[in-house]
Amino acid sequence: MVHFDSTQYFNGDFTLLTNFSNPNRRIDIKLESLDIVLLFSERIISSQSMKPFTQKARKSRLQTVNLISSLMFLPQDVSVKLQRQVQNNKVVYNVRGTFKVRVNLGLIHWSYWLHSRCQIEMTAPPTAVLISRQCITKR
């Protein structure tokens, strides 16, 4: 849901269903320091941290992420762009995720960072149905 208190102050409530997968056949991993950011036109409109969790080998996990914005200031050009996209029933957002992955293999321990970027296209609020998505995850 998206709501403007004025032309430049934005309120939003987004719920994303994220998929975390561990494709490794033998090694469990622990995801730590999980941060997700929602952007519109390269402006941060919401962010959320998640609790660390362990992901078993060859398993997937669906996780709900709630992103809430309250009186978020948007420059006038960005606000007008968002309002136009809402009127045209096609809104494009970007989601960025940064995750620290820890691997324990007996006496050997190491960690690395994963960076995910998704562009999601949705219909206008309040129903906001996903039209398309394009995601890339890199080390």
Backbone as numpy.savetxt, mean C-alpha at the origin, in Angstrom:
# Nx Ny Nz CAx CAy CAz Cx Cy Cz
-13.37 5.40 0.56 -14.21 6.56 0.56 -13.32 7.79 0.56
-13.70 8.80 -0.21 -12.96 10.05 -0.29 -13.93 11.18 -0.02
-13.47 12.15 0.79 -14.32 13.29 1.11 -13.44 14.53 1.22
-13.91 15.65 0.67 -13.19 16.91 0.77 -13.94 17.82 1.73
-13.28 18.27 2.82 -13.88 19.24 3.72 -13.84 20.62 3.10
-12.89 20.87 2.27 -12.79 22.09 1.48 -12.09 21.67 0.20
-11.71 22.61 -0.61 -11.07 22.21 -1.87 -9.66 21.64 -1.66
-9.07 21.88 -0.48 -7.69 21.42 -0.29 -7.49 20.45 0.87
-8.53 20.16 1.63 -8.38 19.22 2.75 -9.12 17.94 2.44
-8.39 16.86 2.51 -8.85 15.57 2.03 -9.02 14.61 3.21
-10.12 13.86 3.21 -10.34 12.76 4.15 -10.52 11.50 3.33
-9.91 10.43 3.74 -10.05 9.18 3.00 -9.94 7.98 3.92
-10.61 6.92 3.53 -10.57 5.65 4.27 -10.41 4.55 3.23
-9.22 3.96 3.17 -8.90 2.94 2.19 -8.60 1.63 2.89
-9.11 0.56 2.35 -8.79 -0.77 2.86 -8.19 -1.57 1.71
-6.95 -1.99 1.89 -6.26 -2.77 0.87 -6.08 -4.20 1.38
-6.29 -5.15 0.51 -6.02 -6.54 0.84 -4.70 -6.90 0.17
-3.68 -7.11 0.98 -2.34 -7.36 0.47 -2.01 -8.85 0.56
-1.17 -9.30 -0.36 -0.76 -10.70 -0.42 0.74 -10.78 -0.16
1.12 -11.47 0.90 2.52 -11.70 1.21 2.81 -13.17 0.93
3.79 -13.43 0.06 4.13 -14.80 -0.33 5.60 -15.08 -0.08
5.89 -16.30 0.32 7.26 -16.76 0.46 7.44 -17.91 -0.54
8.05 -17.63 -1.70 8.19 -18.67 -2.72 9.28 -19.70 -2.41
10.11 -19.44 -1.39 11.18 -20.36 -1.07 10.62 -21.70 -0.62
11.24 -22.78 -1.06 10.73 -24.12 -0.78 11.07 -24.63 0.62
12.16 -24.12 1.20 12.65 -24.71 2.45 12.79 -23.74 3.61
12.90 -22.47 3.33 13.27 -21.52 4.38 12.09 -20.63 4.76
11.81 -20.57 6.07 10.84 -19.62 6.59 11.51 -18.26 6.68
10.73 -17.21 6.56 11.26 -15.85 6.67 10.45 -15.08 7.71
11.05 -14.04 8.22 10.33 -13.13 9.12 10.31 -11.76 8.46
9.11 -11.22 8.31 8.98 -9.87 7.77 8.93 -8.90 8.95
9.85 -7.95 8.94 9.95 -6.97 10.01 9.87 -5.58 9.40
9.61 -4.62 10.21 9.61 -3.22 9.78 8.81 -3.04 8.49
7.52 -3.36 8.55 6.64 -3.29 7.38 5.95 -1.93 7.34
6.20 -1.16 6.31 5.59 0.16 6.16 4.94 0.27 4.79
3.68 0.74 4.77 2.94 0.90 3.53 2.48 2.35 3.43
2.67 2.95 2.25 2.33 4.35 2.02 1.40 4.44 0.82
0.33 5.23 0.95 -0.61 5.47 -0.14 -0.36 6.87 -0.68
-0.22 6.97 -2.01 0.06 8.26 -2.64 -0.96 8.56 -3.74
-1.21 9.83 -3.93 -1.95 10.29 -5.09 -1.12 11.39 -5.72
-0.81 11.25 -6.99 -0.01 12.23 -7.72 1.30 12.52 -6.97
1.95 11.46 -6.51 3.24 11.52 -5.80 3.17 12.28 -4.47
1.98 12.46 -3.94 1.78 13.08 -2.62 1.31 12.02 -1.64
1.96 11.92 -0.51 1.54 10.95 0.50 0.20 11.39 1.08
-0.78 10.49 1.03 -2.07 10.80 1.63 -2.38 9.91 2.83
-1.61 8.84 3.01 -1.78 8.00 4.19 -0.62 7.01 4.29
-0.36 6.55 5.51 0.66 5.53 5.71 0.26 4.64 6.88
0.81 3.45 6.89 0.47 2.49 7.94 1.65 1.55 8.15
1.98 1.29 9.40 2.97 0.28 9.74 2.24 -0.98 10.14
2.87 -2.11 9.91 2.26 -3.40 10.25 3.14 -4.13 11.26
2.51 -5.02 12.00 3.24 -5.83 12.97 4.07 -6.89 12.23
5.27 -7.18 12.72 6.10 -8.23 12.11 5.40 -9.58 12.19
5.71 -10.44 11.23 5.17 -11.80 11.25 6.11 -12.74 10.52
5.96 -14.03 10.80 6.76 -15.06 10.15 5.95 -15.67 9.02
6.62 -15.90 7.91 5.99 -16.49 6.73 6.64 -17.85 6.46
5.87 -18.89 6.53 6.38 -20.24 6.29 6.76 -20.42 4.82
7.64 -21.38 4.57 8.08 -21.68 3.20 6.89 -22.07 2.33
6.88 -21.53 1.10 5.85 -21.82 0.09 4.43 -21.49 0.54
4.28 -20.52 1.41 2.96 -20.13 1.90 2.68 -18.68 1.52
1.39 -18.37 1.46 0.93 -17.01 1.21 0.05 -16.57 2.36
-0.04 -15.28 2.53 -0.86 -14.71 3.61 -1.54 -13.46 3.08
-2.85 -13.38 3.26 -3.60 -12.19 2.93 -3.72 -11.33 4.18
-3.39 -10.06 4.03 -3.39 -9.15 5.18 -4.15 -7.88 4.80
-5.10 -7.50 5.63 -5.84 -6.26 5.42 -5.04 -5.09 5.96
-4.94 -4.03 5.18 -4.25 -2.81 5.59 -5.24 -1.66 5.50
-5.48 -0.99 6.62 -6.38 0.16 6.64 -5.55 1.43 6.59
-5.85 2.27 5.61 -5.15 3.53 5.43 -6.17 4.65 5.58
-6.01 5.45 6.63 -6.98 6.50 6.93 -6.29 7.85 6.84
-6.94 8.79 6.15 -6.46 10.16 6.03 -7.48 11.08 6.69
-7.00 12.02 7.45 -7.90 12.98 8.09 -7.33 14.38 7.93
-8.09 15.23 7.25 -7.70 16.62 7.00 -6.29 16.72 6.42
-6.02 15.88 5.43 -4.72 15.88 4.76 -4.70 17.03 3.75
-3.72 17.92 3.89 -3.62 19.05 2.98 -3.11 18.59 1.62
-3.79 19.01 0.56 -3.35 18.76 -0.80 -3.22 20.10 -1.51
-2.13 20.32 -2.24 -2.03 21.54 -3.03 -3.21 21.62 -4.01
-3.56 22.81 -4.41 -4.76 23.00 -5.21 -4.72 22.20 -6.51
-3.59 22.15 -7.21 -3.52 21.41 -8.46 -3.76 19.91 -8.24
-3.23 19.37 -7.15 -3.42 17.95 -6.84 -4.87 17.69 -6.44
-5.44 18.59 -5.67 -6.84 18.46 -5.25 -7.78 18.49 -6.45
-7.54 19.40 -7.38 -8.37 19.50 -8.59 -8.21 18.23 -9.42
-6.99 17.72 -9.54 -6.75 16.48 -10.29 -7.52 15.31 -9.68
-7.50 15.20 -8.35 -8.22 14.13 -7.67 -9.73 14.28 -7.87
-10.24 15.48 -7.74 -11.68 15.71 -7.94 -12.11 15.37 -9.36
-11.28 15.69 -10.34 -11.59 15.35 -11.74 -11.63 13.83 -11.94
-10.64 13.15 -11.36 -10.62 11.69 -11.50 -11.83 11.06 -10.83
-12.25 11.59 -9.68 -13.45 11.08 -9.00 -14.67 11.31 -9.89
-14.78 12.48 -10.49 -15.92 12.78 -11.38 -15.92 11.87 -12.61
-14.74 11.51 -13.10 -14.62 10.62 -14.27 -14.70 9.14 -13.89
-14.89 8.84 -12.62 -15.05 7.48 -12.12 -13.83 6.59 -12.38
-12.64 7.19 -12.31 -11.40 6.45 -12.55 -10.27 7.16 -11.80
-9.91 6.62 -10.63 -8.92 7.26 -9.77 -7.67 6.37 -9.71
-6.51 6.98 -9.93 -5.23 6.25 -9.93 -4.44 6.61 -8.67
-4.11 5.59 -7.89 -3.31 5.75 -6.69 -2.02 4.96 -6.85
-1.04 5.29 -6.03 0.19 4.51 -5.95 0.36 4.03 -4.52
0.83 2.82 -4.37 1.09 2.24 -3.05 2.55 1.81 -3.04
3.25 2.19 -1.99 4.65 1.78 -1.82 4.79 1.03 -0.51
5.49 -0.06 -0.58 5.75 -0.85 0.62 7.23 -1.07 0.80
7.69 -0.97 2.03 9.09 -1.24 2.36 9.09 -2.27 3.48
9.81 -3.37 3.26 9.77 -4.49 4.19 11.18 -5.00 4.45
11.50 -5.19 5.71 12.77 -5.81 6.07 12.51 -7.30 6.25
13.27 -8.12 5.54 13.12 -9.57 5.58 14.31 -10.15 6.34
14.03 -10.98 7.33 15.08 -11.65 8.10 15.00 -13.15 7.84
16.16 -13.73 7.56 16.25 -15.16 7.27 17.19 -15.79 8.30
16.73 -16.87 8.91 17.56 -17.65 9.85 17.73 -19.04 9.27
18.97 -19.40 9.02 19.28 -20.71 8.47 20.34 -21.34 9.37
19.87 -21.96 10.45 20.80 -22.53 11.42 21.59 -21.42 12.11
22.91 -21.48 11.98 23.76 -20.46 12.59 23.92 -19.23 11.70
23.42 -19.31 10.49 23.56 -18.19 9.55 22.29 -17.34 9.59
22.48 -16.04 9.79 21.36 -15.09 9.82 21.70 -13.94 8.87
20.74 -13.53 8.10 20.93 -12.34 7.28 19.59 -11.67 7.06
19.67 -10.41 6.64 18.44 -9.67 6.36 18.65 -8.81 5.12
17.56 -8.45 4.51 17.59 -7.59 3.34 16.27 -6.83 3.26
16.24 -5.80 2.43 15.05 -4.97 2.26 14.37 -5.29 0.95
13.05 -5.31 0.97 12.24 -5.41 -0.24 11.46 -4.11 -0.40
11.35 -3.66 -1.64 10.62 -2.43 -1.95 9.57 -2.76 -3.01
8.32 -2.56 -2.65 7.21 -2.83 -3.58 6.58 -1.52 -4.01
6.19 -1.48 -5.28 5.47 -0.33 -5.82 4.29 -0.86 -6.62
3.12 -0.33 -6.34 1.92 -0.72 -7.07 1.19 0.52 -7.54
0.72 0.46 -8.76 -0.20 1.48 -9.25 -1.56 0.81 -9.32
-2.53 1.39 -8.62 -3.87 0.81 -8.62 -4.85 1.82 -9.19
-5.74 1.32 -10.00 -6.78 2.14 -10.63 -8.12 1.65 -10.10
-8.90 2.59 -9.58 -10.17 2.23 -8.95 -11.29 3.12 -9.48
-12.52 2.62 -9.35 -13.67 3.47 -9.65 -13.79 4.48 -8.52
-14.65 5.46 -8.71 -14.81 6.53 -7.72 -15.47 6.02 -6.45
-15.16 6.66 -5.34 -15.81 6.33 -4.08 -17.29 6.71 -4.14
-18.14 6.19 -3.30 -17.81 5.40 -2.12 -17.64 3.90 -2.40
-18.05 3.39 -3.57 -17.92 1.95 -3.81 -16.50 1.55 -4.15
-15.79 2.33 -4.94 -14.37 2.15 -5.26 -13.97 0.71 -5.52
-14.29 0.23 -6.70 -13.95 -1.13 -7.12 -12.62 -1.10 -7.88
-11.77 -2.08 -7.62 -10.49 -2.18 -8.31 -10.70 -2.46 -9.79
-10.11 -1.62 -10.64 -10.17 -1.81 -12.10 -8.92 -2.53 -12.57
-7.76 -2.04 -12.15 -6.50 -2.67 -12.55 -5.42 -2.39 -11.52
-4.37 -3.19 -11.59 -3.23 -2.99 -10.71 -1.98 -3.47 -11.44
-0.88 -2.83 -11.09 0.41 -3.21 -11.64 1.43 -3.07 -10.51
2.06 -4.18 -10.15 2.96 -4.18 -8.99 4.34 -4.72 -9.36
5.35 -4.14 -8.74 6.74 -4.58 -8.91 7.38 -4.62 -7.53
8.10 -5.70 -7.24 8.85 -5.80 -5.99 10.31 -6.04 -6.33
11.18 -5.22 -5.71 12.62 -5.34 -5.95 13.35 -5.34 -4.62
14.56 -5.88 -4.67 15.45 -5.85 -3.51 16.15 -4.54 -3.40
